[in-house]
């Protein structure tokens, strides 16, 4: 298998997955994605845990930014309500 600790994606032929211990070591030591190939074409990608969690957080952050954009657009178009009114609506709805 290729040497790890590189910022370039590492290409690993699918046949190298037979040595799972070595493949796991390659993934753990990698700084970036591992591209598993079959017949010279990308078959799938594997990410080290830290990089995977970073991507998950980036996605969640982007989803939050999208929600903020929607809320700001609603406020700008006059569709928003004050926090006090929103709380009153929630209390009425919940019977509190």
C-alpha positions as CSV (number, residue, x, y, z in Angstrom):
1,X,0.0,0.0,0.0
2,X,1.1,3.6,-0.5
3,X,2.8,5.5,2.2
4,X,0.6,7.5,4.5
5,X,0.9,11.1,5.9
6,X,0.3,13.0,2.7
7,X,-2.2,15.7,1.8
8,X,-2.9,14.1,-1.6
9,X,-5.6,11.5,-1.8
10,X,-4.1,8.0,-1.5
11,X,-5.3,5.5,-4.2
12,X,-5.6,1.9,-3.0
13,X,-6.7,-1.0,-5.3
14,X,-9.7,-2.9,-4.0
15,X,-7.6,-6.0,-3.8
16,X,-5.4,-4.4,-1.1
17,X,-8.4,-4.5,1.2
18,X,-7.7,-8.1,1.9
19,X,-5.0,-6.9,4.3
20,X,-7.4,-5.2,6.6
21,X,-4.8,-4.4,9.3
22,X,-2.6,-2.6,6.8
23,X,-5.6,-0.8,5.2
24,X,-6.8,0.4,8.7
25,X,-3.3,1.6,9.5
26,X,-3.2,3.5,6.1
27,X,-6.5,5.2,6.9
28,X,-5.6,6.1,10.4
29,X,-2.3,7.6,9.4
30,X,-3.7,9.5,6.4
31,X,-4.2,13.3,6.3
32,X,-6.9,13.0,3.6
33,X,-9.3,10.6,1.9
34,X,-8.4,7.2,0.7
35,X,-9.7,6.4,-2.8
36,X,-10.4,2.7,-3.3
37,X,-10.2,1.9,-7.0
38,X,-11.4,-1.0,-9.1
39,X,-9.9,-1.4,-12.6
40,X,-8.4,2.0,-12.4
41,X,-11.7,3.8,-11.5
42,X,-12.9,5.3,-8.2
43,X,-15.0,2.7,-6.4
44,X,-15.5,4.5,-3.0
45,X,-13.7,6.8,-0.6
46,X,-12.7,6.2,3.0
47,X,-12.0,9.0,5.5
48,X,-10.0,9.0,8.7
49,X,-12.3,9.6,11.7
50,X,-11.0,13.1,12.4
51,X,-11.6,14.2,8.8
52,X,-15.1,12.6,8.7
53,X,-16.1,14.4,11.9
54,X,-14.8,17.7,10.4
55,X,-16.9,17.1,7.3
56,X,-20.0,16.4,9.4
57,X,-19.4,19.6,11.4
58,X,-18.9,21.6,8.2
59,X,-22.2,20.2,6.9
60,X,-24.1,21.0,10.1
61,X,-22.6,24.5,10.1
62,X,-23.7,25.0,6.5
63,X,-27.2,23.8,7.3
64,X,-27.4,26.3,10.2
65,X,-26.2,29.1,8.0
66,X,-28.9,28.2,5.5
67,X,-31.5,28.3,8.2
68,X,-30.3,31.7,9.3
69,X,-30.4,33.0,5.7
70,X,-34.1,31.8,5.4
71,X,-34.9,33.4,8.7
72,X,-33.3,36.7,7.7
73,X,-35.2,36.7,4.4
74,X,-38.4,36.1,6.3
75,X,-37.7,39.0,8.7
76,X,-36.8,41.2,5.8
77,X,-40.1,40.5,4.0
78,X,-42.1,41.2,7.2
79,X,-42.9,37.6,8.0
80,X,-41.1,37.5,11.3
81,X,-42.5,37.8,14.8
82,X,-40.9,39.1,18.0
83,X,-39.5,36.7,20.6
84,X,-42.2,37.8,23.0
85,X,-45.0,37.0,20.5
86,X,-43.3,33.7,19.5
87,X,-43.2,32.6,23.2
88,X,-46.8,33.6,23.7
89,X,-47.8,31.4,20.7
90,X,-45.8,28.5,22.0
91,X,-47.4,28.8,25.5
92,X,-50.9,29.0,24.0
93,X,-50.2,26.0,21.8
94,X,-48.8,24.0,24.7
95,X,-51.4,25.1,27.2
96,X,-48.8,26.5,29.6
